[in-house]
Amino acid sequence: MPAHAHHPVEILRFNTCGSVDDGKSTLIGRLLYDSKNLMEDQLEALERSADITGGGAINLANLTDGLRAEREQGITIDVAYRYFATPRRKFIVADTPGHVQYTRNMVTGASSANLSIVLVDARNGVIEQSRRHTYLAALLGIPHLVIAVNKMDLVEWSEERFLEIRDEIEDFLPRLDVFKDVKFIPISALNGDNVVERSKHTPWYEGPTLLGHLETVHIASDWNLSAFRLPVQWVNRPNNPRDPAWHDFRGLSGQIAGGIVKVGQKVMVLPSGMKSSVKEIWTYDGSPHEAFCPQSVTLVLEHDLDISRGDTIVGHFLKHTTQTVQAIVTDIENRINIATFDPEPEPDELAVNDIGEIRLRSSRPLIFDGYAANRLTGSFILIEQGTNFTVAAGMLNPPTELVKPEYNDFAI
């Protein structure tokens, strides 16, 4: 049996962010190009697109900047996902926009990341968008952070300039107090220095290359495995008349949002409070004895309970996910000043790209954890009725007191 059958390769999800023209798309292109993760047709497409970038030169950013408007303007608008692998790990990378107008797209791309790479132009140093994206990475609960100081070739590989940027960021990192680890790496995405191969221009830098760090950063403990949560996405009833064995099958399908579930484990369904135990667990690979976050599974319970989409199966009591409920904003508590990270109390409104705290009232109970404890059950979006536009994304604070049964009032 091959070795990989016993040791499955880990998947690292990461995103790149930072200000406009800091080199995010070029960095991803360089990672793909230098790690030999490009097919022949992709290389040919790069050559064909050279006329768009001008000068006939291959632009590695075109590997992720797929919209023609992005290539012509030299900016990233939408989130582009790319997949690549090395012998040590598989990667899913989201190239997210740097322009403040598309900050909401950055949040979308970073929401499921294990690691965030914030690029800083060595010439410009730490600017407002650098601080905003670092703050958002912390707010999203991303445990690992890389500060990639890019375009070091344009400051003559100055160690002094690199240390100035590092010190400025380290001054405000303690206020965020979320990241498990922070790595500072001097790079040139355009030329490939310290991206995949170590640069001869930085003898003063003793840390890993960017890819070396991505391959070795510890992520096994990032998922919440302490409390079982399964938001029910759909009730699986095959009702296949050709196979009597599946005629009466009734499973509850969804992605495990937290914890571990085992056959025989006692569980509770919320909000009804009904109890049962796990009879079978089904996954794409068969019927294991146990499953864990973030696997997608189908559970069969010992009792035929009235369960539907939007319910949550839990391993014990707790005080949202696949259900949609009506809600109103009852208060705006504060707005965060990105320059200082201080809260400004009771603003008149939260505009596009603002960050702040609000209170919501929902028409139905929500089963949730605080976002710091569980990123999947502690997050939500607000949708405008009539247009179906997403107007805000949020993270729930844990409840601090018992909520009255007539309504739910949450601090966010």
VOGU-3710 file (C-alpha; in Angstrom, 3 decimals, decimal comma):
1> mpahahhpve> 0,000/0,000/0,000  1,445/3,421/-0,889  2,736/5,582/1,959  0,287/8,392/1,240  -2,600/6,089/2,140  -1,444/6,261/5,748  -0,244/9,865/5,719  -2,635/12,069/3,738  -1,127/15,337/2,542  -2,375/18,383/4,476
11> ilrfntcgsv> -4,201/21,184/2,710  -3,199/24,764/3,561  -5,646/27,510/2,621  -4,080/30,947/2,413  -4,793/34,343/0,902  -2,716/37,265/-0,265  -3,738/40,805/0,630  -2,343/44,305/0,905  -2,649/47,572/-0,956  -3,015/48,138/-4,680
21> ddgkstligr> 0,106/47,272/-6,708  1,923/45,673/-3,775  2,461/42,601/-5,962  -0,125/40,098/-4,716  -1,004/38,563/-8,083  2,634/38,563/-9,198  3,580/36,719/-6,010  1,069/33,932/-6,638  2,196/33,712/-10,251  5,783/33,408/-9,068
31> llydsknlme> 4,850/30,662/-6,589  3,130/28,675/-9,334  5,881/29,288/-11,896  8,914/28,550/-9,727  7,343/25,524/-8,009  6,693/23,974/-11,466  2,921/23,954/-10,987  2,010/25,334/-14,413  0,794/23,251/-17,336  1,993/23,846/-20,884
41> dqlealersa> -1,310/25,416/-21,884  -1,026/27,891/-18,991  2,450/28,893/-20,112  1,148/29,337/-23,654  -1,743/31,451/-22,352  0,768/33,693/-20,561  2,593/34,267/-23,808  -0,661/35,001/-25,660  -1,709/37,534/-23,013  1,574/39,432/-23,182
51> ditgggainl> 0,092/41,863/-25,713  -2,464/42,994/-23,099  0,194/43,909/-20,544  2,282/45,750/-23,117  5,843/45,360/-24,246  5,421/41,701/-25,114  6,698/40,647/-21,685  5,127/37,773/-19,750  3,239/39,061/-16,723  2,905/36,445/-13,974
61> anltdglrae> -0,015/38,375/-12,474  -2,134/37,255/-15,429  -2,300/33,782/-13,905  -4,748/35,131/-11,332  -6,016/38,405/-12,802  -8,484/36,631/-15,077  -10,788/39,540/-15,924  -9,692/41,657/-18,873  -10,492/44,778/-16,847  -8,043/43,589/-14,193
71> reqgitidva> -5,270/43,116/-16,723  -5,837/46,471/-18,386  -5,984/48,399/-15,091  -3,306/46,362/-13,321  -5,501/45,709/-10,283  -7,326/42,732/-8,804  -11,106/43,135/-8,635  -12,540/39,693/-7,989  -11,191/36,903/-5,786  -9,168/34,392/-7,826
81> yryfatprrk> -8,560/30,905/-6,463  -5,649/28,753/-7,545  -4,602/25,258/-6,539  -1,119/23,819/-6,449  0,886/21,220/-4,582  4,357/20,250/-3,499  5,455/16,872/-2,139  4,895/18,176/1,388  1,502/19,899/1,172  -1,433/20,916/-1,043
91> fivadtpghv> -2,438/24,568/-1,288  -5,583/26,550/-2,028  -4,692/30,210/-2,511  -7,051/33,157/-2,800  -5,714/36,256/-4,530  -7,806/39,005/-2,962  -8,200/42,651/-4,058  -6,115/45,428/-2,563  -8,225/48,431/-3,556  -10,296/49,784/-0,656
101> qytrnmvtga> -13,365/49,678/-2,915  -13,152/45,875/-2,996  -12,363/45,247/0,656  -15,524/43,130/0,968  -14,077/40,765/-1,662  -10,928/40,448/0,411  -13,021/39,385/3,409  -14,755/36,742/1,277  -11,483/35,261/0,074  -9,853/35,279/3,498
111> ssanlsivlv> -12,805/33,923/5,478  -11,695/30,279/5,239  -7,922/30,789/5,265  -5,475/29,162/7,658  -2,837/31,756/6,824  -2,835/35,290/5,469  0,014/36,913/3,536  -0,017/40,699/3,827  2,267/42,266/1,251  3,964/45,577/2,022
121> darngvieqs> 5,745/47,606/-0,643  9,244/48,228/0,747  9,264/51,717/-0,798  5,948/52,855/0,704  6,083/51,013/3,995  3,023/50,382/6,155  0,032/52,327/4,832  -3,634/52,420/5,816  -4,632/49,449/3,644  -1,785/47,391/5,100
131> rrhtylaall> -3,156/48,058/8,571  -6,754/47,437/7,471  -5,976/44,041/5,975  -3,896/42,998/8,972  -6,759/44,010/11,237  -9,268/42,103/9,080  -7,079/38,995/9,156  -7,123/39,194/12,941  -10,863/39,881/13,011  -11,470/36,824/10,826
141> giphlviavn> -9,545/34,682/13,282  -6,831/33,653/10,810  -4,234/32,015/13,067  -1,073/32,466/10,960  0,251/35,690/9,458  3,078/36,382/7,018  4,264/39,926/6,361  5,939/39,746/2,960  8,014/42,887/2,450  7,972/43,017/-1,346
151> kmdlvewsee> 9,993/44,942/-3,943  13,106/44,796/-1,796  15,103/45,057/-5,025  13,809/48,622/-5,382  15,316/49,658/-2,019  18,655/47,973/-2,771  17,906/45,076/-0,415  18,250/47,363/2,601  18,164/45,408/5,843  17,560/48,683/7,671
161> rfleirdeie> 14,403/49,358/5,637  13,148/45,816/6,245  13,666/46,179/10,002  11,890/49,573/10,028  8,782/47,980/8,506  8,984/44,985/10,815  9,260/47,202/13,908  6,314/49,379/12,841  4,051/46,351/12,434  5,256/44,724/15,639
171> dflprldvfk> 4,275/47,906/17,474  0,567/47,335/16,787  0,400/43,522/16,594  -0,017/43,113/20,385  -3,271/45,080/20,154  -4,685/42,403/17,850  -3,518/39,466/20,004  -4,944/36,741/17,739  -2,181/35,286/15,592  -0,443/32,102/16,691
181> dvkfipisal> 2,656/33,089/14,765  3,858/35,981/12,593  6,659/35,670/10,050  8,426/38,586/8,287  10,041/37,688/4,933  11,919/40,057/2,549  11,046/39,182/-1,057  10,967/40,281/-4,672  7,933/38,641/-6,238  8,876/39,917/-9,675
191> ngdnvversk> 12,346/38,344/-9,620  11,584/35,393/-7,339  13,930/36,256/-4,452  13,029/34,342/-1,261  9,747/33,138/-2,793  10,660/29,564/-3,729  14,431/29,877/-3,872  16,624/31,648/-1,321  17,997/34,986/-2,466  21,694/35,781/-2,657
201> htpwyegptl> 20,783/39,436/-2,034  19,710/38,882/1,604  22,620/37,249/3,446  21,368/39,068/6,554  18,053/37,157/6,478  18,229/33,738/8,153  14,557/32,705/7,973  12,794/30,414/5,483  11,669/31,218/1,976  7,968/31,952/1,604
211> lghletvhia> 7,211/28,514/0,141  9,360/26,873/2,781  7,283/28,503/5,476  3,999/27,589/3,762  5,124/23,974/3,608  6,056/23,724/7,277  3,749/26,029/9,276  1,827/23,929/11,805  -1,909/23,895/11,039  -3,069/20,581/12,487
221> sdwnlsafrl> -4,345/22,266/15,652  -6,141/25,148/13,916  -9,564/23,483/13,722  -11,870/23,528/16,719  -12,072/19,885/17,842  -13,401/20,466/21,345  -17,158/20,730/20,719  -19,145/18,843/18,069  -21,284/20,972/15,730  -23,082/19,827/12,562
231> pvqwvnrpnn> -25,368/22,388/10,885  -27,817/20,284/8,875  -27,641/21,231/5,196  -30,142/18,687/3,873  -31,986/15,506/4,814  -30,656/12,650/2,691  -33,468/10,312/1,542  -32,346/8,292/-1,512  -35,667/6,363/-1,834  -34,132/4,190/-4,511
241> prdpawhdfr> -36,697/1,529/-5,503  -33,992/-0,484/-7,300  -32,029/-1,000/-4,085  -34,194/-2,005/-1,091  -31,224/-1,578/1,240  -31,479/2,214/0,809  -35,267/2,439/0,686  -35,634/3,506/4,336  -32,327/5,375/4,619  -32,614/8,775/6,316
251> glsgqiaggi> -29,371/10,645/6,854  -28,544/14,171/7,963  -25,914/15,758/5,750  -23,639/18,749/6,285  -20,115/19,901/7,021  -18,838/19,396/10,550  -18,234/22,896/11,886  -16,471/21,818/15,047  -15,425/18,856/17,144  -15,408/15,105/16,606
261> vkvgqkvmvl> -18,342/12,708/16,237  -18,227/8,965/16,860  -20,616/6,078/16,340  -22,593/5,619/19,559  -22,105/9,227/20,676  -25,084/10,916/22,308  -26,171/14,065/20,524  -28,807/16,769/20,781  -30,696/18,584/18,030  -31,172/22,325/18,435
271> psgmkssvke> -33,369/24,302/18,717  -35,840/21,485/19,479  -33,711/19,913/22,218  -34,461/16,346/21,028  -31,821/13,732/21,900  -30,538/10,610/20,191  -27,275/8,832/19,472  -25,233/8,304/16,308  -25,981/4,983/14,599  -23,851/5,399/11,447
281> iwtydgsphe> -21,446/7,893/9,889  -21,119/8,102/6,109  -18,506/10,000/4,115  -17,345/9,979/0,492  -14,854/7,244/1,406  -17,274/4,944/3,220  -18,554/4,477/6,760  -15,876/5,347/9,347  -16,224/4,966/13,092  -15,556/8,675/13,640
291> afcpqsvtlv> -15,327/11,961/11,738  -14,060/15,427/12,560  -14,065/19,078/11,485  -14,090/20,121/8,621  -15,248/16,876/6,977  -18,555/16,666/5,097  -20,601/13,776/6,446  -24,024/12,158/6,631  -25,170/10,995/10,066  -27,790/8,337/10,720
301> lehdldisrg> -29,344/8,606/14,182  -30,849/5,837/16,284  -34,199/7,660/16,424  -36,267/9,031/13,547  -36,444/12,632/14,753  -38,087/15,605/13,054  -34,968/17,363/11,756  -34,685/19,745/8,819  -32,249/22,152/7,145  -31,176/24,870/9,575
311> dtivghflkh> -31,170/22,648/12,654  -27,851/21,975/14,355  -26,697/18,678/15,843  -24,414/19,183/18,830  -22,513/16,998/21,267  -23,799/18,921/24,288  -25,713/22,033/25,274  -24,540/25,411/24,024  -25,823/28,863/23,991  -26,909/29,678/12,722
321> ttqtvqaivt> -25,188/28,416/9,558  -27,690/26,898/7,084  -30,825/28,835/8,017  -32,003/32,298/6,938  -33,977/34,438/9,388  -35,237/37,996/9,467  -33,164/40,403/11,542  -32,865/44,106/12,268  -29,986/46,224/13,557  -31,042/47,633/16,922
331> dienriniat> -27,864/49,577/17,807  -24,494/50,610/16,360  -22,118/50,289/19,287  -18,923/51,636/17,714  -16,766/52,009/14,607  -13,070/51,041/14,506  -10,561/53,756/13,620  -8,143/51,933/11,302  -5,316/54,401/12,040  -5,364/53,675/15,779
341> fdpepepdel> -7,554/50,535/16,091  -9,523/52,422/18,761  -13,349/52,131/18,854  -15,303/55,316/18,126  -18,548/54,984/20,128  -22,080/55,389/18,717  -21,415/56,489/15,116  -24,355/57,555/12,973  -23,744/54,758/10,478  -21,348/52,081/9,258
351> avndigeirl> -20,447/52,849/5,646  -18,955/50,525/3,026  -15,665/48,982/4,307  -16,236/50,279/7,846  -15,628/47,891/10,733  -17,588/48,136/13,939  -19,831/46,489/16,507  -23,614/46,321/16,255  -26,499/44,629/17,996  -28,952/42,494/16,041
361> rssrplifdg> -32,395/41,153/16,855  -33,516/38,019/14,996  -36,974/36,597/14,442  -35,893/33,046/15,301  -33,343/31,502/17,675  -29,820/31,159/16,289  -27,585/28,328/17,433  -24,068/29,709/17,487  -20,679/29,863/19,130  -18,597/32,973/19,565
371> yaanrltgsf> -16,494/33,508/16,426  -13,265/33,219/18,406  -14,273/29,688/19,418  -15,675/28,550/16,067  -15,255/30,491/12,799  -17,969/28,483/11,031  -20,833/28,693/13,525  -19,855/32,184/14,669  -20,098/33,976/11,313  -23,014/35,382/9,329
381> ilieqgtnft> -23,982/37,724/6,496  -26,742/40,327/6,264  -28,848/40,216/3,094  -31,023/43,079/1,885  -34,592/41,991/1,287  -35,851/42,554/-2,241  -32,420/42,750/-3,925  -30,715/39,782/-2,227  -27,523/41,875/-2,051  -25,067/41,076/0,726
391> vaagmlnppt> -24,701/44,277/2,737  -22,466/43,111/5,596  -20,500/40,187/6,960  -20,170/39,687/10,676  -18,779/37,670/13,546  -20,818/36,821/16,623  -19,592/37,429/20,126  -20,426/34,663/22,611  -23,616/35,266/24,609  -22,931/36,713/28,045
401> elvkpeyndf> -26,310/36,013/29,609  -29,433/33,908/29,129  -31,516/35,315/26,279  -35,237/35,776/26,827  -37,346/33,371/24,742  -39,383/36,131/23,048  -36,451/37,293/20,908  -32,708/37,074/20,403  -30,453/40,074/20,932  -26,805/39,599/19,963
411> ai> -23,699/41,709/20,304  -21,600/41,511/17,157
//
